[in-house]
Amino acid sequence: MKKLVNLMVALALLAMIPGLSRAQTSTDRSELDTFMKATEAQGDVPPVGTKITMANWTQYKAFMPFGMTKLFEGGYQWKMPADVEIDIGPVTNGNLPKTFLEATEKYGAQNSVAVLPDGHYQLNNFHGGIPFPNPEEPHKGWKMLANVFLAYTPAVITSTPDNMGTIWFIDRFGNVSQVNIDLVYRWSSYITDPGMPAEENYVPGSWFTEWLMEEQPEQARYTASLAIFYKDQEAHPYPDQFVFVPALRRSLRLSTTARCAPIFGSDWANDDAKLNGFNGSTSTYDAKWLSDRKEVELLDTDMSKGSNYPENYDLPLGFPKPSWGAWQVRPTSVIDVFRIPAEASGYCYSHRVMYLDRETWSTYWNDNFDSNSKLWKVFAYENSYGQIPNLGKAWVGIAAMSWDLQNTHMTVWSSWGNKNARSHYINRAAPAEYLNGTRYGAPAGMMQILR
């Protein structure tokens, strides 16, 4: 009898493990089209004060990204917690700095797109701001992709050992590991922030650089990566990518095929890991506009409430708790992003369906499909906006989640994931050494690590 009881307890415990609790489902890309068609007449917007829960979510599914509804349905091993709650609050606007909007008004009308003989896309006459503030055909979807690729973030975003971000990795058995990351993301051209130069020259011809370095765990410390994005995307259709390997005490240049490689072992590939959800290029990708809708989005909240995993997250999914703040029902554009035919062979994603905020043009949700058009990963990007001295209301940080539905693996990122629950240093608020563009944005700077 005792053995039978022990067996029953063991089976009950196994049922609680996400990776063993149920057979895995499979979702084809065509199901997203069916969903979009069925919910195109969205109906009345959920009023302020609405609480979306497991009991009533189907009533509001027309206002959710497709991947979110799959988490509510519960067919995958990652699924919404029984106590999930999405509280609807008022819509807030005015999330972009005045100088960025002035650049949009000044330059927006002159921007254009050309399709080159090799099938690549070229953005012409861009000098800052939103490239296409009112995107229309032809190439409407691509114009929206350009908007998100060049969406506003401050000129310099810095995390140091004082305010480093944290990435948590969670497997199907609930095991958690983490790394702590320093970073310097900075614009080197098209800069509109007051008090910052319009153009930097530490990497001539570039417009954006991304430097990241592991601080913890100790055995991985000083592992670093650098991506350089160039204005002339025809000459540089993919970002230059470098990695510093501490054991070799030197940096290596990576192949362009590394765009599908994971960042520090996370569920974000290099093409996923930008603050606004798309880290590819506008040269080798096209996009199809699918719909303009209104959707639930977590924005303008106190993200310090999401600074620590697991206590600040609704488990086991790692979904934002109500304490993070209210969600908004905001104007949204949905696009399907894919490599152009000449560049599609061997690429990891056949479709990247992106849900774009129509004010900020940042992504707040992505549904990514594998090369067989099966739903693979869903991403939540919880961008936060707040007041920045000398700049006004602007982007201040991000907490993001990536759920690998096929392999039941999860990655959680928080800009506030440090002992001080402090987000990034913005622009000149960063320590002076981190404002050195060559050190934290050029290949030569990689060789200064460990010196």
N, C-alpha and C positions, 0 to 999 in steps of 0.2 A: 504493500500500500504506500509506503514511504517513497519507493522508487517511482510509483505512478504520480504521486504528488510532485516530486522533483521534476519529472518529465513535463508535467502540465505547466509548472512555473517556468521552465526553460523555454517551452513553446510560446508562452505568453510574452516573455522577454524578447524572443526573436521577432515576434509580431510587431514589437515596438521599434525595431531597427528599420529605418527607411529603406535600406538596400535589400531587405529580405521580406518585406511585408506584403508585396503584391507583385503580380506580373507586370512587366513594363508595357506601356501602351506605345503607340506610334501615331504621329500626326503628320499628315501630308500637307504640303504647301497649298493645295487646292482647297483644304478646309478653311484656310484663312479667307480666301475669296468668298466662299459660301457664307462665312460669318459676317464679312463686311457687307455683303448684299442683304442679308437677313436683318441687319441692324442699321441700315442706312437712314431709315426714318427713326431717329433716336427717341423722339418723344420729349416729354417735359424734363428739363434739367433737374437733377436732385436738388432740392432747396437746402439752403444753409441750415445746419442742424441735423441733417440726415446722418444716420449711422448705418453704414453698409456692413453686414455681418454674413455669416454662413447661412442664416435663416432667410435672408432677403436678397442675396447678391444677384440672383437671376433677374430681379426686377430692374437692376441697374447695369447689367452686363453690356448694354449698348454704349456705355460711357467708359468702358475699360479697354485697354489693349488686348488683342487676341491672346497673347501668352498669359496674361493675368487671368483670363477666364479659364484657361487650361489648368492653372494652379488651383482655382476655385473648384473645378470639376473633380479634382482628386484622382485622375487616372494615372498620373505619374507618382513615383515614390516621393519626390518633392511635391508637397501640396500645402495649401493654406492651413494654418493652425485652426483648431476648432473655435478658438476665441478671437479670431481675426476681427479687427474693427477699423474701418475707414471713416473718419469723421469729416463731413463736408463743411468747409468754412467759406467766407466771402472771397471773391477774386481780388487780387491785388495787382496793380500795374505800376508802371514807372520803374522797371527793374534794370534799365540800361542807362549808363552815364550820358550826360548832356553832350559831351564832346564826341562820343561815338555816334549819337543820333545826328549831330551836326554834320559829321563826315558822310553819313548815309544820305542826308538831304543834298549835300554838295556834289557827291560823286555817283549816287545810285543810278541816275538816269543815263549815264554814259557807258555803263557796263554792258558787255555783250558776250556771247558765246559763239565759238566757231568749232565746227567738226573738221578735223584735219584728215588728209588722205589716208593715214594709217588707222583712222577710227578713234583717235584720241580727242579729248575735248580740251578746249583752250579758253580760259577766261581772259577777256581783253579789257584794258583801260581801268582795272581795279586799283584804287588808291586808299581804301579804308571804309569802315562802316559795313552795313549789310549789303552784300553784292546786289541782290534783287529783292527790294523791300516788298514788291507786289508781283511775285513770279506768275507768269502766264506762258501759254504755249507760243512758239514751239519750245521744246525742251523744258517744260515746266518742272518735271521731276528733278532733272539735273540742276536747274536753278535753285531748287530747294536744297539739294545736296550741297551746292556751293555755299548757301547760307549757313548750313550747320557746320561745314568744314571751316568756315571763317567766322563762326559765331563769337560773340564777345566773351573774352576773359581779360582780366587785368594784364598790363604789360609784363609784369614780373610776378610770378607766384613761387614762393619759397617755403620749404619745410626743412628745418635743421634739427639737430639732436634735441633742441628745446621743444619743438612742436612737430616732430615727425609723425607721419601718418602710419597706420597699421593695416596690414592685410592679414585676414584670418582665412585659413583653408579648412574646410570641413568635409570629411568623407562620409560615405553611406552608413558607416557605423557610429557616427557622431564624434569621431576623433578630431581634435582641433590642434592645429599648429599655426604659427604666426611669424611674420617678418615685419620689421619696422624700416621705413623708407624715408630717406632724405630726398628732396627733389627740387629742381629749379626748372620751371616751365616759363619760357619768355618769348615774347614777340621780338623779332629782329627787324621787322618792317611793318608798314601799315599801322603804326602805333598812333593812337588818338588820345591816350591818357594825358591830362595836363601835367606839366613838370617832367615829362619823359621825352627823350629824343624821338623824332618821327622815324628815324632810321638808325640801326646799329650796324657796325661793320666788323664784328668779331668773326662772322662767317659771311663773307661777301656773297650776295645773291640769294641769301636765305630770307625767309619771313618768320620762321618759328623753330625753336629748338626745345628738346625735352631731355633733361638729364635726371637720372634716378640712381640712387646708391643704397644698398642694404646696410643698415647699422646693426641689426640683430636678426637672427642669432649670430653668435660670435664666429662660428665656422664659415659663415657666408659673408661676413663683414667685408666691405670694400668692393664687393661685386657691383658693377655699375653698368648702365647702358646710356647711350646717347643716340637720339634721332634728330636729323636735320632735314627740314622741309624747305624746298627751294621755290622761288617765285616762278622760274621758268620750268614748268613741269614737263614740257616736251623734252628738254635736255635732261631732266631728272624726274622721270615718271614715277619713281618710288623714292621715299625718303632714304637718305644715307643712314645706315644703322651700324653702330659700334658697340662692343661690349668689352669692359675691362675685366680680366681674369686675374684675381690676386695671386693664384699659384704660379702664374706665368709672369706676373708683374708687367704685363703689357696689354694693350687693347687689340682687338681683332675686328676687322670689318666683316659684317655679315652679308650674306647673299640676299637679293631681293625676295627670294622665296621664303625668307624668315618672317614675312608679314603674317604668316599663320602660326608662328612659334609663340608659345605662352610667355607672358611677362612674369619673370621670377617664379615660374611654376604655377601661376594662377590660371583661372578659367578665362582670363582676358588674353586674346592674341594681340600681337602688336597693332593690328588694324582696329582693335576694339578700344585700346587703352588711351583714349583722349578724354578730356574733361567733359566734352559735349557728345561723346558716344561714337565718334567716327574718326579713325586715325589713319585712313587710307590716303587717297588723293582725289582730285577732281579730274585728273587726266585720263586715268585708266578705268574709271567707273561711270556707269550710267545709272539713271534712276527713273522709275515710273511712278507718276503721281497716282495714288489710289483713292484718296478721299480727303475732304475737309470735314472735321467733326468737332465735337466737344468731348473732352475726356478728363478723367480724374488724374490729378497730378499733385505730388507733394512738393511744395515750393514755399519759400519765404517763411521757413520754420526755424525753430531752435534746434539745430542739428547737434549741439553738444549733448542732447539727450540720446543720441545714437553713437556715443563715443566709445563704448566698450561692448565687446561681444563676450559672453552671451547675454549679460544682464539687461542690456538696453534693446534687445531684439525679441520678437515674438517667435518662439521656437516650436518645432524644429526647423522651420523654413528659414528663419532669419529675416523675417519681414518687419518693417517698421512698426513699433508700438504706437498707440494713440498719443502717448506722451511726447512724441516727436512734434506734434502739432497737427493742424487741420489741413486736409487736402482741398484742392480747388478744382472746379470744373472749368477748364480753360480751352480756348480755341486752339485747334490742333490740325496739323497736316500729316498725313500718313504717306510714306513713300517706300517703294521697294527698290533697294540698291543692289547692283550686281556688277561684276567685272564686264567690260566690253568683250565681245567675242574673241578678239585677238589676244586678250590677256587672261581668259577664263580657265584655260587648261590647267588642271592640277590645283586650282584654288580651293580652299577649305569650305567656303560658303557659297551656295548657289543663290541664296536670297538673304538680304539683311533688311527686314521690314522695320522702319524707323518711325517713331512717333515724335513729332517735332512741335515744340511750343511756338506758336505763331508770333509771340512778342520777342522772345529771347533767341529763337531758332536753335536752342539747345535740345538735344534728345533727352527724354526722361524715361524712355523704354525702347528696347530693341528685341525683336524676335528673329533669331538667326537660324537658318536652315542649312543642313549639311549638303554635300555634293549630290545626294540622292533626293533632295527636296523634302527631307524629313526634319521636323522641328528638333533642334539640337540644344541651343542655349537661349535663355531669356535673360535680359539685363535690365535692371532698374537703376537709373541714374538720378539720385535725389540731390539736384543742384540747389544750393541755398544762396539767397541774396540778402545783403545787408548794407549798412552805411559804412563807407570808407572815407576817412579824412581826405580832403582835397579832391575827391572824386565823386562823391555822392553815392546813390544806391547802385550796387554792382554785385557781381558774382563774388562770393567769399569762400566757398568750399563745397565739398561734395562727399556724400556717403553713398556708396554704390554696392549693388549685389549682382552676382552672376550665378545662375543656376544651370548646371549641365544636366539636362533632363535625361539624356541617354545613359550617362555613366554615374548618375546620382552623386555628383560632386558639386560643391558650392564654394564660392569665394566672396568674402565681404571686405569692403574697403571703407575706411573712415578717415577723413582729413583731420578729425578731432581725436584720433586714436592715440593719445599720449597722456602722460601723467598730469599734464596741465589742462587737458581737454581744450586745447587751443588750436585753432585752424591756421591756415597759411599766413605768412607775412606777405603783404601786398606791396608791390612797387618798392619805394625807398624806405619802407618800414623794415625791410630785411636787413640783417647785419651786413656791413659794408663789404665783407669778403665775398658774400654770395651775389653781389652785383657785378662781379668780374665776369664779363661775357665769355672771354677766352677760357677761363678756368672752368666754367660751368655750362659751356655751350659749344665749344669747339673741340675737334679731335685732339689737338695739342694738349688741352686740359685733362684729357683722360690719362695722359702719361704723368700728370702731377699727383695722381692718387698714390698713396703710400710713400710720399716723399716729405 
